[in-house]
Amino acid sequence: MNFSSARQYFYQEIQQPDEDINLAKASLYIAQEEYPDIDTEEYLNALDVMAMELEERLPSFRYPLRVIQSINQYLYEELGFDGNKIDYYDPRNSFLNDVIERKTGIPISLALVYMEVAKRIDFPMVGVGMPGHFLIRPDVEGIEIFVDAFNGGEVMFP
């Protein structure tokens, strides 16, 4: 794929209503600027596989905190995802394909992996821009908790 087609796909993706934008696809189209030969479907499939494996580990009763604990155990303990605290400004921390392969990233890229896996298990989460940091929270009415995807899925309360 060349730069212009990656940009074209990105542009088409973000022209949709916000709720219809596939963030993983849009992020992979951005990554194609740096890696023109990546197969976006391969990385979307990797997210699908993570969600399928996570689905098998979920508790019978899907209370939000239990689901978050299951996601955290799977992503951080089993798969080894982690915030890149040693080389935070490494550009690879921002490209979704690299984050999936290297299992390391910055707050927003790790939050994207978390949100994409959570969405696939029908546990939607949304991003929350905080001063100097990016967090996520369950998109569930009445649930006031935040998750720090950069720090092992640490759960925080307001």
N, CA and C atoms as an extended XYZ file, in Angstrom:
474
Properties=species:S:1:pos:R:3:atomname:S:1:resname:S:1:resid:I:1 pbc="F F F"
N         0.850       -1.177        0.000 N   MET     1
C         0.000        0.000        0.000 CA  MET     1
C         0.894        1.237        0.000 C   MET     1
N         0.490        2.238       -0.736 N   ASN     2
C         1.292        3.467       -0.748 CA  ASN     2
C         0.681        4.503        0.196 C   ASN     2
N         1.438        5.593        0.388 N   PHE     3
C         1.006        6.623        1.332 CA  PHE     3
C        -0.378        7.152        0.999 C   PHE     3
N        -0.619        7.439       -0.284 N   SER     4
C        -1.888        8.071       -0.627 CA  SER     4
C        -3.067        7.150       -0.350 C   SER     4
N        -2.931        5.830       -0.591 N   SER     5
C        -4.069        4.961       -0.311 CA  SER     5
C        -4.275        4.787        1.193 C   SER     5
N        -3.188        4.752        1.993 N   ALA     6
C        -3.330        4.675        3.451 CA  ALA     6
C        -4.058        5.927        3.950 C   ALA     6
N        -3.667        7.069        3.436 N   ARG     7
C        -4.327        8.316        3.835 CA  ARG     7
C        -5.774        8.339        3.389 C   ARG     7
N        -6.022        7.799        2.214 N   GLN     8
C        -7.386        7.755        1.688 CA  GLN     8
C        -8.266        6.864        2.580 C   GLN     8
N        -7.762        5.686        2.946 N   TYR     9
C        -8.514        4.788        3.830 CA  TYR     9
C        -8.740        5.446        5.192 C   TYR     9
N        -7.719        6.111        5.702 N   PHE    10
C        -7.850        6.803        6.983 CA  PHE    10
C        -8.931        7.877        6.877 C   PHE    10
N        -8.855        8.666        5.829 N   TYR    11
C        -9.832        9.742        5.626 CA  TYR    11
C       -11.252        9.181        5.558 C   TYR    11
N       -11.430        8.084        4.798 N   GLN    12
C       -12.757        7.470        4.692 CA  GLN    12
C       -13.245        6.979        6.052 C   GLN    12
N       -12.336        6.403        6.821 N   GLU    13
C       -12.717        5.873        8.133 CA  GLU    13
C       -13.197        6.979        9.067 C   GLU    13
N       -12.496        8.098        9.073 N   ILE    14
C       -12.838        9.156       10.036 CA  ILE    14
C       -13.966       10.065        9.560 C   ILE    14
N       -14.457        9.860        8.337 N   GLN    15
C       -15.584       10.656        7.843 CA  GLN    15
C       -16.917       10.149        8.362 C   GLN    15
N       -16.905        9.004        9.016 N   GLN    16
C       -18.140        8.423        9.530 CA  GLN    16
C       -18.534        9.120       10.843 C   GLN    16
N       -19.762        8.910       11.273 N   PRO    17
C       -20.123        9.422       12.608 CA  PRO    17
C       -19.179        8.811       13.651 C   PRO    17
N       -18.879        9.571       14.689 N   ASP    18
C       -17.902        9.130       15.697 CA  ASP    18
C       -18.130        7.701       16.175 C   ASP    18
N       -19.379        7.360       16.457 N   GLU    19
C       -19.653        6.031       17.019 CA  GLU    19
C       -19.397        4.897       16.016 C   GLU    19
N       -19.280        5.219       14.731 N   ASP    20
C       -19.035        4.199       13.704 CA  ASP    20
C       -17.567        4.076       13.310 C   ASP    20
N       -16.732        4.976       13.784 N   ILE    21
C       -15.313        4.922       13.420 CA  ILE    21
C       -14.665        3.723       14.101 C   ILE    21
N       -13.967        2.932       13.312 N   ASN    22
C       -13.212        1.804       13.849 CA  ASN    22
C       -11.824        2.341       14.201 C   ASN    22
N       -11.596        2.574       15.494 N   LEU    23
C       -10.331        3.170       15.932 CA  LEU    23
C        -9.124        2.308       15.583 C   LEU    23
N        -9.278        1.003       15.674 N   ALA    24
C        -8.153        0.112       15.351 CA  ALA    24
C        -7.778        0.266       13.874 C   ALA    24
N        -8.775        0.254       13.003 N   LYS    25
C        -8.496        0.431       11.571 CA  LYS    25
C        -7.836        1.783       11.309 C   LYS    25
N        -8.411        2.832       11.871 N   ALA    26
C        -7.859        4.174       11.666 CA  ALA    26
C        -6.406        4.223       12.140 C   ALA    26
N        -6.126        3.623       13.285 N   SER    27
C        -4.761        3.607       13.819 CA  SER    27
C        -3.816        2.824       12.920 C   SER    27
N        -4.309        1.731       12.380 N   LEU    28
C        -3.462        0.931       11.483 CA  LEU    28
C        -3.207        1.660       10.164 C   LEU    28
N        -4.177        2.446        9.718 N   TYR    29
C        -3.941        3.251        8.509 CA  TYR    29
C        -2.868        4.301        8.775 C   TYR    29
N        -2.847        4.848        9.978 N   ILE    30
C        -1.775        5.787       10.347 CA  ILE    30
C        -0.433        5.052       10.336 C   ILE    30
N        -0.417        3.844       10.881 N   ALA    31
C         0.826        3.056       10.922 CA  ALA    31
C         1.335        2.752        9.516 C   ALA    31
N         0.430        2.665        8.544 N   GLN    32
C         0.850        2.368        7.176 CA  GLN    32
C         1.671        3.499        6.562 C   GLN    32
N         1.636        4.657        7.161 N   GLU    33
C         2.513        5.743        6.707 CA  GLU    33
C         3.970        5.343        6.946 C   GLU    33
N         4.227        4.683        8.068 N   GLU    34
C         5.573        4.243        8.428 CA  GLU    34
C         5.880        2.853        7.883 C   GLU    34
N         4.864        2.001        7.872 N   TYR    35
C         5.007        0.606        7.440 CA  TYR    35
C         4.031        0.334        6.297 C   TYR    35
N         4.378        0.732        5.078 N   PRO    36
C         3.421        0.618        3.967 CA  PRO    36
C         2.963       -0.809        3.663 C   PRO    36
N         3.744       -1.806        4.078 N   ASP    37
C         3.401       -3.183        3.718 CA  ASP    37
C         2.637       -3.947        4.798 C   ASP    37
N         2.278       -3.296        5.901 N   ILE    38
C         1.582       -4.067        6.928 CA  ILE    38
C         0.200       -4.474        6.441 C   ILE    38
N        -0.209       -5.627        6.917 N   ASP    39
C        -1.528       -6.163        6.597 CA  ASP    39
C        -2.458       -5.798        7.758 C   ASP    39
N        -3.313       -4.812        7.542 N   THR    40
C        -4.185       -4.356        8.623 CA  THR    40
C        -5.053       -5.489        9.156 C   THR    40
N        -5.497       -6.368        8.282 N   GLU    41
C        -6.357       -7.481        8.707 CA  GLU    41
C        -5.636       -8.394        9.695 C   GLU    41
N        -4.331       -8.545        9.543 N   GLU    42
C        -3.554       -9.389       10.456 CA  GLU    42
C        -3.639       -8.855       11.885 C   GLU    42
N        -3.547       -7.537       12.029 N   TYR    43
C        -3.578       -6.942       13.368 CA  TYR    43
C        -4.994       -6.862       13.921 C   TYR    43
N        -5.973       -6.650       13.052 N   LEU    44
C        -7.360       -6.690       13.503 CA  LEU    44
C        -7.694       -8.105       13.974 C   LEU    44
N        -7.183       -9.095       13.246 N   ASN    45
C        -7.379      -10.492       13.637 CA  ASN    45
C        -6.701      -10.780       14.974 C   ASN    45
N        -5.509      -10.201       15.201 N   ALA    46
C        -4.815      -10.396       16.479 CA  ALA    46
C        -5.680       -9.889       17.631 C   ALA    46
N        -6.343       -8.749       17.439 N   LEU    47
C        -7.247       -8.222       18.470 CA  LEU    47
C        -8.445       -9.151       18.668 C   LEU    47
N        -8.952       -9.703       17.562 N   ASP    48
C       -10.066      -10.659       17.647 CA  ASP    48
C        -9.656      -11.893       18.446 C   ASP    48
N        -8.460      -12.407       18.169 N   VAL    49
C        -7.968      -13.600       18.869 CA  VAL    49
C        -7.798      -13.311       20.355 C   VAL    49
N        -7.245      -12.138       20.680 N   MET    50
C        -7.102      -11.774       22.093 CA  MET    50
C        -8.469      -11.788       22.774 C   MET    50
N        -9.466      -11.216       22.114 N   ALA    51
C       -10.807      -11.162       22.697 CA  ALA    51
C       -11.386      -12.562       22.866 C   ALA    51
N       -11.168      -13.438       21.892 N   MET    52
C       -11.680      -14.809       22.010 CA  MET    52
C       -11.010      -15.535       23.174 C   MET    52
N        -9.703      -15.361       23.314 N   GLU    53
C        -8.995      -15.997       24.428 CA  GLU    53
C        -9.453      -15.417       25.760 C   GLU    53
N        -9.680      -14.117       25.805 N   LEU    54
C       -10.151      -13.468       27.019 CA  LEU    54
C       -11.558      -13.951       27.373 C   LEU    54
N       -12.394      -14.101       26.377 N   GLU    55
C       -13.781      -14.543       26.582 CA  GLU    55
C       -13.815      -15.834       27.409 C   GLU    55
N       -12.885      -16.738       27.131 N   GLU    56
C       -12.825      -18.022       27.852 CA  GLU    56
C       -12.448      -17.840       29.317 C   GLU    56
N       -11.841      -16.707       29.666 N   ARG    57
C       -11.359      -16.466       31.030 CA  ARG    57
C       -12.304      -15.608       31.862 C   ARG    57
N       -13.380      -15.129       31.249 N   LEU    58
C       -14.279      -14.216       31.952 CA  LEU    58
C       -15.113      -14.946       32.998 C   LEU    58
N       -15.409      -14.264       34.105 N   PRO    59
C       -16.251      -14.873       35.143 CA  PRO    59
C       -17.695      -15.009       34.642 C   PRO    59
N       -18.437      -15.923       35.263 N   SER    60
C       -19.836      -16.135       34.854 CA  SER    60
C       -20.651      -14.867       35.036 C   SER    60
N       -20.448      -14.203       36.178 N   PHE    61
C       -21.163      -12.958       36.420 CA  PHE    61
C       -20.243      -11.813       36.017 C   PHE    61
N       -20.672      -11.077       35.035 N   ARG    62
C       -19.812      -10.039       34.466 CA  ARG    62
C       -19.991       -8.688       35.151 C   ARG    62
N       -19.670       -8.648       36.417 N   TYR    63
C       -19.651       -7.366       37.109 CA  TYR    63
C       -18.483       -6.571       36.544 C   TYR    63
N       -18.653       -5.267       36.338 N   PRO    64
C       -17.596       -4.476       35.700 CA  PRO    64
C       -16.204       -4.640       36.320 C   PRO    64
N       -16.104       -4.621       37.622 N   LEU    65
C       -14.787       -4.740       38.245 CA  LEU    65
C       -14.172       -6.115       37.984 C   LEU    65
N       -14.994       -7.145       37.982 N   ARG    66
C       -14.485       -8.494       37.687 CA  ARG    66
C       -14.018       -8.602       36.236 C   ARG    66
N       -14.758       -7.991       35.332 N   VAL    67
C       -14.361       -8.017       33.919 CA  VAL    67
C       -13.026       -7.296       33.759 C   VAL    67
N       -12.898       -6.153       34.396 N   ILE    68
C       -11.647       -5.396       34.322 CA  ILE    68
C       -10.497       -6.219       34.899 C   ILE    68
N       -10.740       -6.893       36.011 N   GLN    69
C        -9.691       -7.746       36.584 CA  GLN    69
C        -9.293       -8.852       35.614 C   GLN    69
N       -10.254       -9.428       34.921 N   SER    70
C        -9.965      -10.478       33.938 CA  SER    70
C        -9.174       -9.929       32.757 C   SER    70
N        -9.581       -8.761       32.268 N   ILE    71
C        -8.855       -8.133       31.160 CA  ILE    71
C        -7.422       -7.843       31.595 C   ILE    71
N        -7.273       -7.266       32.800 N   ASN    72
C        -5.944       -6.928       33.297 CA  ASN    72
C        -5.056       -8.160       33.427 C   ASN    72
N        -5.597       -9.215       34.003 N   GLN    73
C        -4.797      -10.422       34.163 CA  GLN    73
C        -4.369      -10.949       32.795 C   GLN    73
N        -5.282      -10.971       31.847 N   TYR    74
C        -4.971      -11.498       30.518 CA  TYR    74
C        -3.945      -10.623       29.794 C   TYR    74
N        -4.226       -9.321       29.685 N   LEU    75
C        -3.343       -8.451       28.905 CA  LEU    75
C        -1.978       -8.245       29.563 C   LEU    75
N        -1.978       -8.020       30.865 N   TYR    76
C        -0.726       -7.629       31.524 CA  TYR    76
C         0.048       -8.803       32.114 C   TYR    76
N        -0.659       -9.748       32.733 N   GLU    77
C         0.055      -10.865       33.349 CA  GLU    77
C         0.330      -11.983       32.354 C   GLU    77
N        -0.687      -12.370       31.571 N   GLU    78
C        -0.493      -13.477       30.636 CA  GLU    78
C         0.258      -13.052       29.373 C   GLU    78
N        -0.205      -11.968       28.743 N   LEU    79
C         0.417      -11.553       27.483 CA  LEU    79
C         1.633      -10.656       27.686 C   LEU    79
N         1.711       -9.986       28.823 N   GLY    80
C         2.882       -9.163       29.121 CA  GLY    80
C         2.869       -7.750       28.565 C   GLY    80
N         1.689       -7.207       28.275 N   PHE    81
C         1.626       -5.810       27.839 CA  PHE    81
C         2.113       -4.917       28.982 C   PHE    81
N         2.771       -3.818       28.628 N   ASP    82
C         3.323       -2.930       29.641 CA  ASP    82
C         3.577       -1.560       29.031 C   ASP    82
N         3.506       -0.552       29.873 N   GLY    83
C         3.852        0.798       29.445 CA  GLY    83
C         5.360        0.906       29.271 C   GLY    83
N         5.783        1.558       28.203 N   ASN    84
C         7.221        1.714       27.953 CA  ASN    84
C         7.736        2.899       28.765 C   ASN    84
N         8.168        2.604       29.957 N   LYS    85
C         8.672        3.645       30.858 CA  LYS    85
C        10.149        3.948       30.595 C   LYS    85
N        10.843        3.027       29.926 N   ILE    86
C        12.281        3.203       29.664 CA  ILE    86
C        12.519        4.107       28.461 C   ILE    86
N        11.747        3.885       27.393 N   ASP    87
C        11.928        4.675       26.170 CA  ASP    87
C        10.568        5.181       25.691 C   ASP    87
N         9.965        6.032       26.506 N   TYR    88
C         8.607        6.526       26.292 CA  TYR    88
C         8.431        7.143       24.903 C   TYR    88
N         9.429        7.854       24.419 N   TYR    89
C         9.285        8.598       23.161 CA  TYR    89
C         9.685        7.804       21.924 C   TYR    89
N         9.936        6.513       22.067 N   ASP    90
C        10.198        5.651       20.917 CA  ASP    90
C         8.961        5.692       20.021 C   ASP    90
N         9.106        6.062       18.750 N   PRO    91
C         7.933        6.163       17.864 CA  PRO    91
C         7.131        4.868       17.773 C   PRO    91
N         7.776        3.734       17.966 N   ARG    92
C         7.065        2.451       17.880 CA  ARG    92
C         5.988        2.310       18.958 C   ARG    92
N         6.082        3.103       20.011 N   ASN    93
C         5.067        3.077       21.072 CA  ASN    93
C         3.724        3.619       20.588 C   ASN    93
N         3.722        4.276       19.434 N   SER    94
C         2.512        4.919       18.926 CA  SER    94
C         1.860        4.181       17.764 C   SER    94
N         2.574        3.262       17.135 N   PHE    95
C         2.017        2.521       15.993 CA  PHE    95
C         1.353        1.249       16.503 C   PHE    95
N         0.065        1.087       16.225 N   LEU    96
C        -0.695       -0.030       16.778 CA  LEU    96
C        -0.075       -1.378       16.429 C   LEU    96
N         0.429       -1.539       15.211 N   ASN    97
C         1.053       -2.811       14.847 CA  ASN    97
C         2.246       -3.116       15.740 C   ASN    97
N         3.072       -2.103       16.023 N   ASP    98
C         4.228       -2.292       16.902 CA  ASP    98
C         3.786       -2.575       18.334 C   ASP    98
N         2.772       -1.883       18.795 N   VAL    99
C         2.295       -2.076       20.167 CA  VAL    99
C         1.801       -3.515       20.343 C   VAL    99
N         1.074       -4.024       19.352 N   ILE   100
C         0.578       -5.399       19.422 CA  ILE   100
C         1.750       -6.387       19.383 C   ILE   100
N         2.702       -6.159       18.509 N   GLU   101
C         3.839       -7.078       18.382 CA  GLU   101
C         4.775       -7.012       19.584 C   GLU   101
N         5.118       -5.799       20.016 N   ARG   102
C         6.108       -5.612       21.080 CA  ARG   102
C         5.487       -5.662       22.472 C   ARG   102
N         4.147       -5.545       22.528 N   LYS   103
C         3.406       -5.542       23.791 CA  LYS   103
C         3.851       -4.415       24.718 C   LYS   103
N         4.195       -3.290       24.123 N   THR   104
C         4.566       -2.117       24.905 CA  THR   104
C         4.122       -0.875       24.150 C   THR   104
N         3.825        0.169       24.906 N   GLY   105
C         3.367        1.395       24.263 CA  GLY   105
C         3.251        2.524       25.266 C   GLY   105
N         2.557        3.554       24.828 N   ILE   106
C         2.293        4.727       25.665 CA  ILE   106
C         0.829        4.666       26.117 C   ILE   106
N         0.413        5.561       27.002 N   PRO   107
C        -0.963        5.455       27.523 CA  PRO   107
C        -2.050        5.339       26.460 C   PRO   107
N        -1.996        6.159       25.428 N   ILE   108
C        -3.096        6.145       24.455 CA  ILE   108
C        -3.075        4.895       23.576 C   ILE   108
N        -1.903        4.397       23.219 N   SER   109
C        -1.857        3.202       22.365 CA  SER   109
C        -2.227        1.951       23.154 C   SER   109
N        -1.817        1.867       24.407 N   LEU   110
C        -2.213        0.723       25.238 CA  LEU   110
C        -3.708        0.800       25.560 C   LEU   110
N        -4.217        2.006       25.748 N   ALA   111
C        -5.649        2.184       25.973 CA  ALA   111
C        -6.438        1.717       24.748 C   ALA   111
N        -5.898        1.964       23.566 N   LEU   112
C        -6.571        1.524       22.346 CA  LEU   112
C        -6.654        0.004       22.293 C   LEU   112
N        -5.558       -0.675       22.593 N   VAL   113
C        -5.582       -2.144       22.616 CA  VAL   113
C        -6.631       -2.610       23.622 C   VAL   113
N        -6.610       -2.037       24.809 N   TYR   114
C        -7.543       -2.405       25.880 CA  TYR   114
C        -8.990       -2.189       25.433 C   TYR   114
N        -9.263       -1.006       24.877 N   MET   115
C       -10.626       -0.682       24.453 CA  MET   115
C       -11.089       -1.598       23.327 C   MET   115
N       -10.191       -1.920       22.399 N   GLU   116
C       -10.566       -2.775       21.275 CA  GLU   116
C       -10.872       -4.201       21.733 C   GLU   116
N       -10.075       -4.714       22.649 N   VAL   117
C       -10.334       -6.055       23.177 CA  VAL   117
C       -11.630       -6.031       23.993 C   VAL   117
N       -11.802       -5.014       24.825 N   ALA   118
C       -13.014       -4.900       25.645 CA  ALA   118
C       -14.269       -4.788       24.773 C   ALA   118
N       -14.174       -4.024       23.699 N   LYS   119
C       -15.327       -3.868       22.796 CA  LYS   119
C       -15.729       -5.222       22.211 C   LYS   119
N       -14.752       -6.036       21.887 N   ARG   120
C       -15.020       -7.331       21.269 CA  ARG   120
C       -15.645       -8.337       22.237 C   ARG   120
N       -15.547       -8.097       23.535 N   ILE   121
C       -16.211       -8.965       24.509 CA  ILE   121
C       -17.480       -8.295       25.045 C   ILE   121
N       -17.926       -7.273       24.326 N   ASP   122
C       -19.146       -6.541       24.661 CA  ASP   122
C       -19.051       -5.842       26.020 C   ASP   122
N       -17.891       -5.231       26.260 N   PHE   123
C       -17.669       -4.444       27.475 CA  PHE   123
C       -17.061       -3.115       27.030 C   PHE   123
N       -17.897       -2.249       26.422 N   PRO   124
C       -17.359       -1.024       25.832 CA  PRO   124
C       -16.727       -0.086       26.862 C   PRO   124
N       -15.605        0.487       26.462 N   MET   125
C       -14.903        1.449       27.301 CA  MET   125
C       -14.651        2.693       26.466 C   MET   125
N       -14.477        3.810       27.146 N   VAL   126
C       -14.225        5.072       26.457 CA  VAL   126
C       -12.971        5.714       27.020 C   VAL   126
N       -12.328        6.516       26.183 N   GLY   127
C       -11.132        7.224       26.591 CA  GLY   127
C       -11.466        8.462       27.400 C   GLY   127
N       -10.561        8.780       28.329 N   VAL   128
C       -10.719        9.959       29.174 CA  VAL   128
C        -9.378       10.686       29.201 C   VAL   128
N        -9.342       11.857       28.568 N   GLY   129
C        -8.118       12.646       28.577 CA  GLY   129
C        -7.969       13.345       29.918 C   GLY   129
N        -6.900       13.028       30.612 N   MET   130
C        -6.616       13.664       31.901 CA  MET   130
C        -5.400       14.571       31.702 C   MET   130
N        -5.186       15.504       32.592 N   PRO   131
C        -3.991       16.348       32.437 CA  PRO   131
C        -2.723       15.489       32.463 C   PRO   131
N        -2.023       15.461       31.351 N   GLY   132
C        -0.753       14.755       31.274 CA  GLY   132
C        -0.845       13.242       31.180 C   GLY   132
N        -2.049       12.687       31.044 N   HIS   133
C        -2.182       11.230       30.992 CA  HIS   133
C        -3.479       10.886       30.272 C   HIS   133
N        -3.602        9.641       29.822 N   PHE   134
C        -4.809        9.192       29.145 CA  PHE   134
C        -5.304        7.942       29.855 C   PHE   134
N        -6.561        7.970       30.300 N   LEU   135
C        -7.170        6.848       30.998 CA  LEU   135
C        -8.374        6.357       30.206 C   LEU   135
N        -8.923        5.241       30.628 N   ILE   136
C       -10.160        4.736       30.040 CA  ILE   136
C       -11.107        4.391       31.180 C   ILE   136
N       -12.386        4.284       30.835 N   ARG   137
C       -13.381        3.899       31.828 CA  ARG   137
C       -14.467        3.086       31.138 C   ARG   137
N       -15.131        2.210       31.901 N   PRO   138
C       -16.239        1.456       31.303 CA  PRO   138
C       -17.342        2.413       30.868 C   PRO   138
N       -17.932        2.138       29.744 N   ASP   139
C       -19.037        2.939       29.236 CA  ASP   139
C       -20.337        2.352       29.791 C   ASP   139
N       -20.431        2.374       31.120 N   VAL   140
C       -21.569        1.801       31.827 CA  VAL   140
C       -22.100        2.867       32.778 C   VAL   140
N       -23.378        3.129       32.676 N   GLU   141
C       -23.990        4.149       33.534 CA  GLU   141
C       -23.812        3.801       35.006 C   GLU   141
N       -23.431        4.798       35.784 N   GLY   142
C       -23.316        4.626       37.221 CA  GLY   142
C       -22.004        4.015       37.696 C   GLY   142
N       -21.132        3.658       36.784 N   ILE   143
C       -19.837        3.076       37.174 CA  ILE   143
C       -18.797        4.179       37.121 C   ILE   143
N       -18.250        4.525       38.259 N   GLU   144
C       -17.280        5.614       38.358 CA  GLU   144
C       -15.883        5.072       38.660 C   GLU   144
N       -15.316        4.349       37.702 N   ILE   145
C       -13.946        3.877       37.870 CA  ILE   145
C       -13.162        4.183       36.607 C   ILE   145
N       -11.872        4.331       36.768 N   PHE   146
C       -10.980        4.588       35.646 CA  PHE   146
C        -9.922        3.497       35.619 C   PHE   146
N        -9.408        3.227       34.428 N   VAL   147
C        -8.366        2.228       34.259 CA  VAL   147
C        -7.178        2.906       33.588 C   VAL   147
N        -6.003        2.661       34.141 N   ASP   148
C        -4.759        3.197       33.582 CA  ASP   148
C        -4.074        2.090       32.786 C   ASP   148
N        -4.291        2.085       31.487 N   ALA   149
C        -3.746        1.040       30.622 CA  ALA   149
C        -2.216        1.058       30.571 C   ALA   149
N        -1.616        2.182       30.868 N   PHE   150
C        -0.154        2.303       30.843 CA  PHE   150
C         0.480        1.640       32.063 C   PHE   150
N        -0.241        1.637       33.165 N   ASN   151
C         0.292        1.096       34.423 CA  ASN   151
C        -0.434       -0.196       34.813 C   ASN   151
N        -0.390       -1.172       33.923 N   GLY   152
C        -0.901       -2.500       34.231 CA  GLY   152
C        -2.386       -2.598       34.466 C   GLY   152
N        -3.144       -1.621       33.983 N   GLY   153
C        -4.583       -1.659       34.167 CA  GLY   153
C        -5.023       -1.238       35.564 C   GLY   153
N        -4.181       -0.455       36.210 N   GLU   154
C        -4.505        0.017       37.567 CA  GLU   154
C        -5.879        0.655       37.580 C   GLU   154
N        -6.686        0.240       38.555 N   VAL   155
C        -8.050        0.765       38.700 CA  VAL   155
C        -7.997        1.958       39.657 C   VAL   155
N        -8.642        3.040       39.236 N   MET   156
C        -8.678        4.251       40.059 CA  MET   156
C       -10.121        4.704       40.235 C   MET   156
N       -10.359        5.322       41.362 N   PHE   157
C       -11.682        5.845       41.663 CA  PHE   157
C       -11.592        7.367       41.704 C   PHE   157
N       -12.688        8.071       41.358 N   PRO   158
C       -12.626        9.544       41.342 CA  PRO   158
C       -12.297       10.129       42.708 C   PRO   158
